[in-house]
Amino acid sequence: MRIPKICSANWESNVETNIYKAICKRLEKMQKKSRLEIIKRMKRVIGTRNHKELAIDLGINKQLITNYIVRGDSAFYHRIFEFGKKHNLSYDWLFHEKVLTK
């Protein structure tokens, strides 16, 4: 598995890097249907139904979203990680819609 290089200015600690690597491993194993569900949850968080508004929130071209859904493009993994951080989301919820209870 090839993990994209991480710019040290964007990463707060080794812990965050390890979380990112674990997320990449989980995302690699997902099927198209599961990838689509992640995108649906991301859109739900920002209150939209279309790729265009999600792409604007992520600061990317909407074609990258389609590439991720169809091919599992690993270049999108970092976007999912950053989206979760930005919106203070549980990755368990983002990936599987599981809510942890205390």
Order of alpha helices (4+ residues) and beta strands (2+ residues): alpha-alpha-alpha-alpha-alpha-alpha
